[in-house]
């Protein structure tokens, strides 16, 4: 499993924006689709909210990648 530490520079980042920013999805529509299909976990729970606000100490799992928000 690949691990990525993402340094947050604002109060939060939306889930689909994070997936696009880290190039885990090629487009916004692809990011929305993978969230809608339940392929993304937020703090070990399947997340269906596209614009879920991710804050420091949160963890996202997608496509054999773990992203820690710092």
CHARMM internal coordinates of N, CA and C (Angstrom, degrees):
IC EDIT
DIST 1 N 1 CA 1.4449
DIST 1 CA 1 C 1.5316
ANGL 1 N 1 CA 1 C 109.45
DIST 1 C 2 N 1.3087
ANGL 1 CA 1 C 2 N 115.62
DIHE 1 N 1 CA 1 C 2 N 129.63
DIST 2 N 2 CA 1.4624
ANGL 1 C 2 N 2 CA 121.09
DIHE 1 CA 1 C 2 N 2 CA 176.94
DIST 2 CA 2 C 1.5263
ANGL 2 N 2 CA 2 C 109.11
DIHE 1 C 2 N 2 CA 2 C -78.56
DIST 2 C 3 N 1.3267
ANGL 2 CA 2 C 3 N 116.11
DIHE 2 N 2 CA 2 C 3 N 140.22
DIST 3 N 3 CA 1.4666
ANGL 2 C 3 N 3 CA 120.57
DIHE 2 CA 2 C 3 N 3 CA 178.77
DIST 3 CA 3 C 1.5193
ANGL 3 N 3 CA 3 C 109.00
DIHE 2 C 3 N 3 CA 3 C -119.78
DIST 3 C 4 N 1.3307
ANGL 3 CA 3 C 4 N 114.92
DIHE 3 N 3 CA 3 C 4 N 133.13
DIST 4 N 4 CA 1.4594
ANGL 3 C 4 N 4 CA 121.39
DIHE 3 CA 3 C 4 N 4 CA -179.97
DIST 4 CA 4 C 1.5221
ANGL 4 N 4 CA 4 C 108.07
DIHE 3 C 4 N 4 CA 4 C -126.13
DIST 4 C 5 N 1.3348
ANGL 4 CA 4 C 5 N 116.33
DIHE 4 N 4 CA 4 C 5 N 130.87
DIST 5 N 5 CA 1.4601
ANGL 4 C 5 N 5 CA 121.44
DIHE 4 CA 4 C 5 N 5 CA 172.27
DIST 5 CA 5 C 1.5187
ANGL 5 N 5 CA 5 C 107.27
DIHE 4 C 5 N 5 CA 5 C -100.82
DIST 5 C 6 N 1.3271
ANGL 5 CA 5 C 6 N 116.55
DIHE 5 N 5 CA 5 C 6 N 121.58
DIST 6 N 6 CA 1.4640
ANGL 5 C 6 N 6 CA 121.96
DIHE 5 CA 5 C 6 N 6 CA -178.28
DIST 6 CA 6 C 1.5181
ANGL 6 N 6 CA 6 C 108.94
DIHE 5 C 6 N 6 CA 6 C -108.71
DIST 6 C 7 N 1.3288
ANGL 6 CA 6 C 7 N 115.81
DIHE 6 N 6 CA 6 C 7 N 118.23
DIST 7 N 7 CA 1.4656
ANGL 6 C 7 N 7 CA 122.22
DIHE 6 CA 6 C 7 N 7 CA 179.96
DIST 7 CA 7 C 1.5219
ANGL 7 N 7 CA 7 C 109.36
DIHE 6 C 7 N 7 CA 7 C -82.68
DIST 7 C 8 N 1.3004
ANGL 7 CA 7 C 8 N 116.55
DIHE 7 N 7 CA 7 C 8 N 114.16
DIST 8 N 8 CA 1.4619
ANGL 7 C 8 N 8 CA 122.59
DIHE 7 CA 7 C 8 N 8 CA -178.68
DIST 8 CA 8 C 1.5240
ANGL 8 N 8 CA 8 C 109.18
DIHE 7 C 8 N 8 CA 8 C -81.57
DIST 8 C 9 N 1.3343
ANGL 8 CA 8 C 9 N 117.05
DIHE 8 N 8 CA 8 C 9 N 128.31
DIST 9 N 9 CA 1.4633
ANGL 8 C 9 N 9 CA 121.13
DIHE 8 CA 8 C 9 N 9 CA -179.43
DIST 9 CA 9 C 1.5272
ANGL 9 N 9 CA 9 C 112.04
DIHE 8 C 9 N 9 CA 9 C -106.87
DIST 9 C 10 N 1.3282
ANGL 9 CA 9 C 10 N 116.36
DIHE 9 N 9 CA 9 C 10 N -5.33
DIST 10 N 10 CA 1.4621
ANGL 9 C 10 N 10 CA 121.91
DIHE 9 CA 9 C 10 N 10 CA 177.60
DIST 10 CA 10 C 1.5197
ANGL 10 N 10 CA 10 C 108.07
DIHE 9 C 10 N 10 CA 10 C -123.70
DIST 10 C 11 N 1.3224
ANGL 10 CA 10 C 11 N 116.45
DIHE 10 N 10 CA 10 C 11 N -174.50
DIST 11 N 11 CA 1.4627
ANGL 10 C 11 N 11 CA 120.27
DIHE 10 CA 10 C 11 N 11 CA 179.51
DIST 11 CA 11 C 1.5232
ANGL 11 N 11 CA 11 C 111.12
DIHE 10 C 11 N 11 CA 11 C -66.26
DIST 11 C 12 N 1.3429
ANGL 11 CA 11 C 12 N 116.64
DIHE 11 N 11 CA 11 C 12 N -37.16
DIST 12 N 12 CA 1.4597
ANGL 11 C 12 N 12 CA 121.41
DIHE 11 CA 11 C 12 N 12 CA -178.66
DIST 12 CA 12 C 1.5257
ANGL 12 N 12 CA 12 C 109.86
DIHE 11 C 12 N 12 CA 12 C -157.71
DIST 12 C 13 N 1.3499
ANGL 12 CA 12 C 13 N 115.52
DIHE 12 N 12 CA 12 C 13 N 168.79
DIST 13 N 13 CA 1.4590
ANGL 12 C 13 N 13 CA 122.70
DIHE 12 CA 12 C 13 N 13 CA 171.02
DIST 13 CA 13 C 1.5251
ANGL 13 N 13 CA 13 C 106.65
DIHE 12 C 13 N 13 CA 13 C -136.19
DIST 13 C 14 N 1.3194
ANGL 13 CA 13 C 14 N 116.21
DIHE 13 N 13 CA 13 C 14 N 142.23
DIST 14 N 14 CA 1.4637
ANGL 13 C 14 N 14 CA 120.00
DIHE 13 CA 13 C 14 N 14 CA 179.49
DIST 14 CA 14 C 1.5238
ANGL 14 N 14 CA 14 C 109.86
DIHE 13 C 14 N 14 CA 14 C -76.44
DIST 14 C 15 N 1.3176
ANGL 14 CA 14 C 15 N 115.59
DIHE 14 N 14 CA 14 C 15 N 147.83
DIST 15 N 15 CA 1.4614
ANGL 14 C 15 N 15 CA 122.18
DIHE 14 CA 14 C 15 N 15 CA -175.24
DIST 15 CA 15 C 1.5234
ANGL 15 N 15 CA 15 C 112.73
DIHE 14 C 15 N 15 CA 15 C -54.63
DIST 15 C 16 N 1.3251
ANGL 15 CA 15 C 16 N 118.58
DIHE 15 N 15 CA 15 C 16 N -51.05
DIST 16 N 16 CA 1.4664
ANGL 15 C 16 N 16 CA 119.46
DIHE 15 CA 15 C 16 N 16 CA -176.98
DIST 16 CA 16 C 1.5299
ANGL 16 N 16 CA 16 C 111.31
DIHE 15 C 16 N 16 CA 16 C -66.45
DIST 16 C 17 N 1.3244
ANGL 16 CA 16 C 17 N 117.45
DIHE 16 N 16 CA 16 C 17 N -31.20
DIST 17 N 17 CA 1.4692
ANGL 16 C 17 N 17 CA 120.16
DIHE 16 CA 16 C 17 N 17 CA 177.73
DIST 17 CA 17 C 1.5239
ANGL 17 N 17 CA 17 C 110.68
DIHE 16 C 17 N 17 CA 17 C -67.71
DIST 17 C 18 N 1.3322
ANGL 17 CA 17 C 18 N 116.57
DIHE 17 N 17 CA 17 C 18 N -38.20
DIST 18 N 18 CA 1.4616
ANGL 17 C 18 N 18 CA 120.45
DIHE 17 CA 17 C 18 N 18 CA 177.93
DIST 18 CA 18 C 1.5258
ANGL 18 N 18 CA 18 C 110.93
DIHE 17 C 18 N 18 CA 18 C -63.83
DIST 18 C 19 N 1.3222
ANGL 18 CA 18 C 19 N 116.92
DIHE 18 N 18 CA 18 C 19 N -44.78
DIST 19 N 19 CA 1.4658
ANGL 18 C 19 N 19 CA 120.55
DIHE 18 CA 18 C 19 N 19 CA -179.88
DIST 19 CA 19 C 1.5279
ANGL 19 N 19 CA 19 C 111.19
DIHE 18 C 19 N 19 CA 19 C -60.82
DIST 19 C 20 N 1.3270
ANGL 19 CA 19 C 20 N 116.87
DIHE 19 N 19 CA 19 C 20 N -38.84
DIST 20 N 20 CA 1.4702
ANGL 19 C 20 N 20 CA 120.55
DIHE 19 CA 19 C 20 N 20 CA 178.49
DIST 20 CA 20 C 1.5208
ANGL 20 N 20 CA 20 C 110.77
DIHE 19 C 20 N 20 CA 20 C -72.24
DIST 20 C 21 N 1.3213
ANGL 20 CA 20 C 21 N 117.19
DIHE 20 N 20 CA 20 C 21 N -44.50
DIST 21 N 21 CA 1.4609
ANGL 20 C 21 N 21 CA 122.07
DIHE 20 CA 20 C 21 N 21 CA -177.19
DIST 21 CA 21 C 1.5293
ANGL 21 N 21 CA 21 C 111.96
DIHE 20 C 21 N 21 CA 21 C -59.62
DIST 21 C 22 N 1.3191
ANGL 21 CA 21 C 22 N 116.56
DIHE 21 N 21 CA 21 C 22 N -37.93
DIST 22 N 22 CA 1.4670
ANGL 21 C 22 N 22 CA 121.06
DIHE 21 CA 21 C 22 N 22 CA -179.28
DIST 22 CA 22 C 1.5300
ANGL 22 N 22 CA 22 C 112.66
DIHE 21 C 22 N 22 CA 22 C -88.47
DIST 22 C 23 N 1.3402
ANGL 22 CA 22 C 23 N 116.16
DIHE 22 N 22 CA 22 C 23 N 7.43
DIST 23 N 23 CA 1.4662
ANGL 22 C 23 N 23 CA 122.58
DIHE 22 CA 22 C 23 N 23 CA 179.39
DIST 23 CA 23 C 1.5259
ANGL 23 N 23 CA 23 C 113.10
DIHE 22 C 23 N 23 CA 23 C 58.86
DIST 23 C 24 N 1.3198
ANGL 23 CA 23 C 24 N 116.25
DIHE 23 N 23 CA 23 C 24 N 30.45
DIST 24 N 24 CA 1.4624
ANGL 23 C 24 N 24 CA 120.20
DIHE 23 CA 23 C 24 N 24 CA 174.29
DIST 24 CA 24 C 1.5211
ANGL 24 N 24 CA 24 C 110.36
DIHE 23 C 24 N 24 CA 24 C -83.01
DIST 24 C 25 N 1.3304
ANGL 24 CA 24 C 25 N 115.96
DIHE 24 N 24 CA 24 C 25 N -19.06
DIST 25 N 25 CA 1.4665
ANGL 24 C 25 N 25 CA 123.35
DIHE 24 CA 24 C 25 N 25 CA 173.82
DIST 25 CA 25 C 1.5250
ANGL 25 N 25 CA 25 C 106.98
DIHE 24 C 25 N 25 CA 25 C -131.75
DIST 25 C 26 N 1.3255
ANGL 25 CA 25 C 26 N 115.81
DIHE 25 N 25 CA 25 C 26 N 142.89
DIST 26 N 26 CA 1.4588
ANGL 25 C 26 N 26 CA 119.92
DIHE 25 CA 25 C 26 N 26 CA -176.64
DIST 26 CA 26 C 1.5210
ANGL 26 N 26 CA 26 C 113.40
DIHE 25 C 26 N 26 CA 26 C -77.73
DIST 26 C 27 N 1.3260
ANGL 26 CA 26 C 27 N 117.26
DIHE 26 N 26 CA 26 C 27 N -22.60
DIST 27 N 27 CA 1.4641
ANGL 26 C 27 N 27 CA 119.87
DIHE 26 CA 26 C 27 N 27 CA -177.24
DIST 27 CA 27 C 1.5209
ANGL 27 N 27 CA 27 C 109.80
DIHE 26 C 27 N 27 CA 27 C -149.74
DIST 27 C 28 N 1.3217
ANGL 27 CA 27 C 28 N 114.52
DIHE 27 N 27 CA 27 C 28 N 168.19
DIST 28 N 28 CA 1.4539
ANGL 27 C 28 N 28 CA 119.48
DIHE 27 CA 27 C 28 N 28 CA 176.67
DIST 28 CA 28 C 1.5118
ANGL 28 N 28 CA 28 C 112.19
DIHE 27 C 28 N 28 CA 28 C -64.54
DIST 28 C 29 N 1.3310
ANGL 28 CA 28 C 29 N 116.17
DIHE 28 N 28 CA 28 C 29 N -36.92
DIST 29 N 29 CA 1.4675
ANGL 28 C 29 N 29 CA 118.83
DIHE 28 CA 28 C 29 N 29 CA 179.97
DIST 29 CA 29 C 1.5272
ANGL 29 N 29 CA 29 C 111.01
DIHE 28 C 29 N 29 CA 29 C -67.50
DIST 29 C 30 N 1.3218
ANGL 29 CA 29 C 30 N 117.21
DIHE 29 N 29 CA 29 C 30 N -35.33
DIST 30 N 30 CA 1.4679
ANGL 29 C 30 N 30 CA 119.56
DIHE 29 CA 29 C 30 N 30 CA 176.45
DIST 30 CA 30 C 1.5296
ANGL 30 N 30 CA 30 C 110.22
DIHE 29 C 30 N 30 CA 30 C -67.48
DIST 30 C 31 N 1.3270
ANGL 30 CA 30 C 31 N 116.97
DIHE 30 N 30 CA 30 C 31 N -40.60
DIST 31 N 31 CA 1.4660
ANGL 30 C 31 N 31 CA 121.00
DIHE 30 CA 30 C 31 N 31 CA 178.43
DIST 31 CA 31 C 1.5269
ANGL 31 N 31 CA 31 C 110.39
DIHE 30 C 31 N 31 CA 31 C -61.35
DIST 31 C 32 N 1.3266
ANGL 31 CA 31 C 32 N 116.89
DIHE 31 N 31 CA 31 C 32 N -43.83
DIST 32 N 32 CA 1.4665
ANGL 31 C 32 N 32 CA 120.89
DIHE 31 CA 31 C 32 N 32 CA 177.98
DIST 32 CA 32 C 1.5266
ANGL 32 N 32 CA 32 C 110.73
DIHE 31 C 32 N 32 CA 32 C -61.69
DIST 32 C 33 N 1.3164
ANGL 32 CA 32 C 33 N 116.58
DIHE 32 N 32 CA 32 C 33 N -41.18
DIST 33 N 33 CA 1.4590
ANGL 32 C 33 N 33 CA 121.83
DIHE 32 CA 32 C 33 N 33 CA -178.15
DIST 33 CA 33 C 1.5307
ANGL 33 N 33 CA 33 C 111.80
DIHE 32 C 33 N 33 CA 33 C -63.90
DIST 33 C 34 N 1.3333
ANGL 33 CA 33 C 34 N 117.55
DIHE 33 N 33 CA 33 C 34 N -45.71
DIST 34 N 34 CA 1.4690
ANGL 33 C 34 N 34 CA 119.20
DIHE 33 CA 33 C 34 N 34 CA -177.99
DIST 34 CA 34 C 1.5266
ANGL 34 N 34 CA 34 C 111.20
DIHE 33 C 34 N 34 CA 34 C -66.89
DIST 34 C 35 N 1.3420
ANGL 34 CA 34 C 35 N 116.84
DIHE 34 N 34 CA 34 C 35 N -32.48
DIST 35 N 35 CA 1.4664
ANGL 34 C 35 N 35 CA 119.63
DIHE 34 CA 34 C 35 N 35 CA 176.02
DIST 35 CA 35 C 1.5248
ANGL 35 N 35 CA 35 C 109.63
DIHE 34 C 35 N 35 CA 35 C -69.82
DIST 35 C 36 N 1.3328
ANGL 35 CA 35 C 36 N 117.08
DIHE 35 N 35 CA 35 C 36 N -46.30
DIST 36 N 36 CA 1.4719
ANGL 35 C 36 N 36 CA 121.36
DIHE 35 CA 35 C 36 N 36 CA 179.78
DIST 36 CA 36 C 1.5264
ANGL 36 N 36 CA 36 C 112.14
DIHE 35 C 36 N 36 CA 36 C -59.16
DIST 36 C 37 N 1.3336
ANGL 36 CA 36 C 37 N 116.92
DIHE 36 N 36 CA 36 C 37 N -33.50
DIST 37 N 37 CA 1.4641
ANGL 36 C 37 N 37 CA 121.43
DIHE 36 CA 36 C 37 N 37 CA -178.73
DIST 37 CA 37 C 1.5301
ANGL 37 N 37 CA 37 C 112.97
DIHE 36 C 37 N 37 CA 37 C -83.29
DIST 37 C 38 N 1.3255
ANGL 37 CA 37 C 38 N 117.49
DIHE 37 N 37 CA 37 C 38 N -0.40
DIST 38 N 38 CA 1.4594
ANGL 37 C 38 N 38 CA 120.66
DIHE 37 CA 37 C 38 N 38 CA 177.42
DIST 38 CA 38 C 1.5128
ANGL 38 N 38 CA 38 C 113.97
DIHE 37 C 38 N 38 CA 38 C 75.67
DIST 38 C 39 N 1.3212
ANGL 38 CA 38 C 39 N 117.24
DIHE 38 N 38 CA 38 C 39 N 29.41
DIST 39 N 39 CA 1.4647
ANGL 38 C 39 N 39 CA 121.23
DIHE 38 CA 38 C 39 N 39 CA -178.28
DIST 39 CA 39 C 1.5261
ANGL 39 N 39 CA 39 C 113.20
DIHE 38 C 39 N 39 CA 39 C -92.42
DIST 39 C 40 N 1.3326
ANGL 39 CA 39 C 40 N 116.86
DIHE 39 N 39 CA 39 C 40 N -0.60
DIST 40 N 40 CA 1.4635
ANGL 39 C 40 N 40 CA 121.47
DIHE 39 CA 39 C 40 N 40 CA -177.22
DIST 40 CA 40 C 1.5250
ANGL 40 N 40 CA 40 C 108.99
DIHE 39 C 40 N 40 CA 40 C -117.25
DIST 40 C 41 N 1.3317
ANGL 40 CA 40 C 41 N 115.41
DIHE 40 N 40 CA 40 C 41 N 134.68
DIST 41 N 41 CA 1.4635
ANGL 40 C 41 N 41 CA 120.25
DIHE 40 CA 40 C 41 N 41 CA 175.36
DIST 41 CA 41 C 1.5265
ANGL 41 N 41 CA 41 C 109.14
DIHE 40 C 41 N 41 CA 41 C -110.30
DIST 41 C 42 N 1.3233
ANGL 41 CA 41 C 42 N 115.01
DIHE 41 N 41 CA 41 C 42 N 137.88
DIST 42 N 42 CA 1.4606
ANGL 41 C 42 N 42 CA 122.86
DIHE 41 CA 41 C 42 N 42 CA 176.08
DIST 42 CA 42 C 1.5204
ANGL 42 N 42 CA 42 C 106.93
DIHE 41 C 42 N 42 CA 42 C -117.24
DIST 42 C 43 N 1.3249
ANGL 42 CA 42 C 43 N 116.70
DIHE 42 N 42 CA 42 C 43 N 117.52
DIST 43 N 43 CA 1.4707
ANGL 42 C 43 N 43 CA 121.80
DIHE 42 CA 42 C 43 N 43 CA -176.54
DIST 43 CA 43 C 1.5338
ANGL 43 N 43 CA 43 C 111.21
DIHE 42 C 43 N 43 CA 43 C 48.81
DIST 43 C 44 N 1.3352
ANGL 43 CA 43 C 44 N 115.42
DIHE 43 N 43 CA 43 C 44 N 47.05
DIST 44 N 44 CA 1.4698
ANGL 43 C 44 N 44 CA 125.29
DIHE 43 CA 43 C 44 N 44 CA 175.46
DIST 44 CA 44 C 1.5271
ANGL 44 N 44 CA 44 C 115.21
DIHE 43 C 44 N 44 CA 44 C 69.15
DIST 44 C 45 N 1.3250
ANGL 44 CA 44 C 45 N 117.67
DIHE 44 N 44 CA 44 C 45 N 15.89
DIST 45 N 45 CA 1.4627
ANGL 44 C 45 N 45 CA 122.35
DIHE 44 CA 44 C 45 N 45 CA 176.55
DIST 45 CA 45 C 1.5278
ANGL 45 N 45 CA 45 C 108.01
DIHE 44 C 45 N 45 CA 45 C -125.31
DIST 45 C 46 N 1.3263
ANGL 45 CA 45 C 46 N 117.16
DIHE 45 N 45 CA 45 C 46 N 134.95
DIST 46 N 46 CA 1.4660
ANGL 45 C 46 N 46 CA 120.23
DIHE 45 CA 45 C 46 N 46 CA 178.68
DIST 46 CA 46 C 1.5229
ANGL 46 N 46 CA 46 C 109.19
DIHE 45 C 46 N 46 CA 46 C -58.71
DIST 46 C 47 N 1.3332
ANGL 46 CA 46 C 47 N 115.42
DIHE 46 N 46 CA 46 C 47 N 130.48
DIST 47 N 47 CA 1.4675
ANGL 46 C 47 N 47 CA 121.34
DIHE 46 CA 46 C 47 N 47 CA -175.65
DIST 47 CA 47 C 1.5213
ANGL 47 N 47 CA 47 C 110.41
DIHE 46 C 47 N 47 CA 47 C -112.49
DIST 47 C 48 N 1.3336
ANGL 47 CA 47 C 48 N 116.30
DIHE 47 N 47 CA 47 C 48 N 130.11
DIST 48 N 48 CA 1.4614
ANGL 47 C 48 N 48 CA 121.78
DIHE 47 CA 47 C 48 N 48 CA 179.17
DIST 48 CA 48 C 1.5268
ANGL 48 N 48 CA 48 C 112.85
DIHE 47 C 48 N 48 CA 48 C -111.61
DIST 48 C 49 N 1.3305
ANGL 48 CA 48 C 49 N 117.81
DIHE 48 N 48 CA 48 C 49 N -3.64
DIST 49 N 49 CA 1.4640
ANGL 48 C 49 N 49 CA 120.98
DIHE 48 CA 48 C 49 N 49 CA 179.35
DIST 49 CA 49 C 1.5255
ANGL 49 N 49 CA 49 C 109.42
DIHE 48 C 49 N 49 CA 49 C -84.54
DIST 49 C 50 N 1.3072
ANGL 49 CA 49 C 50 N 116.37
DIHE 49 N 49 CA 49 C 50 N 112.97
DIST 50 N 50 CA 1.4656
ANGL 49 C 50 N 50 CA 120.95
DIHE 49 CA 49 C 50 N 50 CA -177.71
DIST 50 CA 50 C 1.5273
ANGL 50 N 50 CA 50 C 112.13
DIHE 49 C 50 N 50 CA 50 C -60.73
DIST 50 C 51 N 1.2976
ANGL 50 CA 50 C 51 N 115.92
DIHE 50 N 50 CA 50 C 51 N -40.02
DIST 51 N 51 CA 1.4618
ANGL 50 C 51 N 51 CA 120.54
DIHE 50 CA 50 C 51 N 51 CA -174.90
DIST 51 CA 51 C 1.5339
ANGL 51 N 51 CA 51 C 112.28
DIHE 50 C 51 N 51 CA 51 C -102.80
DIST 51 C 52 N 1.3157
ANGL 51 CA 51 C 52 N 115.68
DIHE 51 N 51 CA 51 C 52 N 29.28
DIST 52 N 52 CA 1.4631
ANGL 51 C 52 N 52 CA 121.15
DIHE 51 CA 51 C 52 N 52 CA 177.07
DIST 52 CA 52 C 1.5224
ANGL 52 N 52 CA 52 C 108.73
DIHE 51 C 52 N 52 CA 52 C -54.01
DIST 52 C 53 N 1.3177
ANGL 52 CA 52 C 53 N 116.68
DIHE 52 N 52 CA 52 C 53 N 130.94
DIST 53 N 53 CA 1.4589
ANGL 52 C 53 N 53 CA 121.31
DIHE 52 CA 52 C 53 N 53 CA -179.25
DIST 53 CA 53 C 1.5258
ANGL 53 N 53 CA 53 C 109.32
DIHE 52 C 53 N 53 CA 53 C -84.10
DIST 53 C 54 N 1.3173
ANGL 53 CA 53 C 54 N 115.30
DIHE 53 N 53 CA 53 C 54 N 118.40
DIST 54 N 54 CA 1.4580
ANGL 53 C 54 N 54 CA 121.52
DIHE 53 CA 53 C 54 N 54 CA 179.49
DIST 54 CA 54 C 1.5208
ANGL 54 N 54 CA 54 C 108.48
DIHE 53 C 54 N 54 CA 54 C -97.60
DIST 54 C 55 N 1.3213
ANGL 54 CA 54 C 55 N 115.16
DIHE 54 N 54 CA 54 C 55 N 131.77
DIST 55 N 55 CA 1.4596
ANGL 54 C 55 N 55 CA 120.76
DIHE 54 CA 54 C 55 N 55 CA -178.43
DIST 55 CA 55 C 1.5295
ANGL 55 N 55 CA 55 C 109.62
DIHE 54 C 55 N 55 CA 55 C -124.15
DIST 55 C 56 N 1.3251
ANGL 55 CA 55 C 56 N 115.66
DIHE 55 N 55 CA 55 C 56 N 175.33
DIST 56 N 56 CA 1.4621
ANGL 55 C 56 N 56 CA 120.68
DIHE 55 CA 55 C 56 N 56 CA 179.71
DIST 56 CA 56 C 1.5233
ANGL 56 N 56 CA 56 C 110.53
DIHE 55 C 56 N 56 CA 56 C -52.77
DIST 56 C 57 N 1.3116
ANGL 56 CA 56 C 57 N 114.78
DIHE 56 N 56 CA 56 C 57 N 142.21
DIST 57 N 57 CA 1.4704
ANGL 56 C 57 N 57 CA 125.20
DIHE 56 CA 56 C 57 N 57 CA 178.71
DIST 57 CA 57 C 1.5218
ANGL 57 N 57 CA 57 C 114.09
DIHE 56 C 57 N 57 CA 57 C 76.67
DIST 57 C 58 N 1.3309
ANGL 57 CA 57 C 58 N 118.52
DIHE 57 N 57 CA 57 C 58 N 4.53
DIST 58 N 58 CA 1.4628
ANGL 57 C 58 N 58 CA 121.05
DIHE 57 CA 57 C 58 N 58 CA 173.96
DIST 58 CA 58 C 1.5293
ANGL 58 N 58 CA 58 C 109.31
DIHE 57 C 58 N 58 CA 58 C -82.85
DIST 58 C 59 N 1.3250
ANGL 58 CA 58 C 59 N 115.66
DIHE 58 N 58 CA 58 C 59 N 158.65
DIST 59 N 59 CA 1.4569
ANGL 58 C 59 N 59 CA 122.11
DIHE 58 CA 58 C 59 N 59 CA 178.42
DIST 59 CA 59 C 1.5221
ANGL 59 N 59 CA 59 C 109.11
DIHE 58 C 59 N 59 CA 59 C -131.64
DIST 59 C 60 N 1.3314
ANGL 59 CA 59 C 60 N 115.48
DIHE 59 N 59 CA 59 C 60 N 138.35
DIST 60 N 60 CA 1.4594
ANGL 59 C 60 N 60 CA 122.10
DIHE 59 CA 59 C 60 N 60 CA 178.20
DIST 60 CA 60 C 1.5202
ANGL 60 N 60 CA 60 C 107.99
DIHE 59 C 60 N 60 CA 60 C -123.66
DIST 60 C 61 N 1.3355
ANGL 60 CA 60 C 61 N 116.92
DIHE 60 N 60 CA 60 C 61 N 136.27
DIST 61 N 61 CA 1.4638
ANGL 60 C 61 N 61 CA 122.33
DIHE 60 CA 60 C 61 N 61 CA 174.60
DIST 61 CA 61 C 1.5181
ANGL 61 N 61 CA 61 C 108.71
DIHE 60 C 61 N 61 CA 61 C -118.51
DIST 61 C 62 N 1.3270
ANGL 61 CA 61 C 62 N 115.56
DIHE 61 N 61 CA 61 C 62 N 128.98
DIST 62 N 62 CA 1.4614
ANGL 61 C 62 N 62 CA 120.56
DIHE 61 CA 61 C 62 N 62 CA 177.09
DIST 62 CA 62 C 1.5214
ANGL 62 N 62 CA 62 C 109.30
DIHE 61 C 62 N 62 CA 62 C -155.74
DIST 62 C 63 N 1.3175
ANGL 62 CA 62 C 63 N 116.22
DIHE 62 N 62 CA 62 C 63 N 131.69
DIST 63 N 63 CA 1.4602
ANGL 62 C 63 N 63 CA 122.13
DIHE 62 CA 62 C 63 N 63 CA 172.18
DIST 63 CA 63 C 1.5300
ANGL 63 N 63 CA 63 C 112.48
DIHE 62 C 63 N 63 CA 63 C 50.63
DIST 63 C 64 N 1.3261
ANGL 63 CA 63 C 64 N 115.86
DIHE 63 N 63 CA 63 C 64 N 50.52
DIST 64 N 64 CA 1.4611
ANGL 63 C 64 N 64 CA 122.68
DIHE 63 CA 63 C 64 N 64 CA 178.23
DIST 64 CA 64 C 1.5322
ANGL 64 N 64 CA 64 C 112.68
DIHE 63 C 64 N 64 CA 64 C 62.54
DIST 64 C 65 N 1.3315
ANGL 64 CA 64 C 65 N 116.52
DIHE 64 N 64 CA 64 C 65 N 28.45
DIST 65 N 65 CA 1.4604
ANGL 64 C 65 N 65 CA 122.41
DIHE 64 CA 64 C 65 N 65 CA 177.97
DIST 65 CA 65 C 1.5234
ANGL 65 N 65 CA 65 C 108.90
DIHE 64 C 65 N 65 CA 65 C -128.74
DIST 65 C 66 N 1.3247
ANGL 65 CA 65 C 66 N 115.08
DIHE 65 N 65 CA 65 C 66 N 133.56
DIST 66 N 66 CA 1.4658
ANGL 65 C 66 N 66 CA 120.93
DIHE 65 CA 65 C 66 N 66 CA 175.61
DIST 66 CA 66 C 1.5185
ANGL 66 N 66 CA 66 C 108.11
DIHE 65 C 66 N 66 CA 66 C -108.30
DIST 66 C 67 N 1.3341
ANGL 66 CA 66 C 67 N 116.17
DIHE 66 N 66 CA 66 C 67 N 127.44
DIST 67 N 67 CA 1.4601
ANGL 66 C 67 N 67 CA 121.48
DIHE 66 CA 66 C 67 N 67 CA 179.75
DIST 67 CA 67 C 1.5201
ANGL 67 N 67 CA 67 C 107.83
DIHE 66 C 67 N 67 CA 67 C -116.14
DIST 67 C 68 N 1.3227
ANGL 67 CA 67 C 68 N 115.67
DIHE 67 N 67 CA 67 C 68 N 122.33
DIST 68 N 68 CA 1.4625
ANGL 67 C 68 N 68 CA 120.69
DIHE 67 CA 67 C 68 N 68 CA 176.05
DIST 68 CA 68 C 1.5201
ANGL 68 N 68 CA 68 C 108.01
DIHE 67 C 68 N 68 CA 68 C -103.77
DIST 68 C 69 N 1.3229
ANGL 68 CA 68 C 69 N 116.02
DIHE 68 N 68 CA 68 C 69 N 130.72
DIST 69 N 69 CA 1.4564
ANGL 68 C 69 N 69 CA 121.45
DIHE 68 CA 68 C 69 N 69 CA 178.93
DIST 69 CA 69 C 1.5254
ANGL 69 N 69 CA 69 C 107.75
DIHE 68 C 69 N 69 CA 69 C -90.82
DIST 69 C 70 N 1.3225
ANGL 69 CA 69 C 70 N 115.48
DIHE 69 N 69 CA 69 C 70 N 121.40
DIST 70 N 70 CA 1.4743
ANGL 69 C 70 N 70 CA 120.89
DIHE 69 CA 69 C 70 N 70 CA -178.36
DIST 70 CA 70 C 1.5100
ANGL 70 N 70 CA 70 C 110.94
DIHE 69 C 70 N 70 CA 70 C -109.59
END
COOR INIT
IC SEED 1 N 1 CA 1 C
IC BUILD
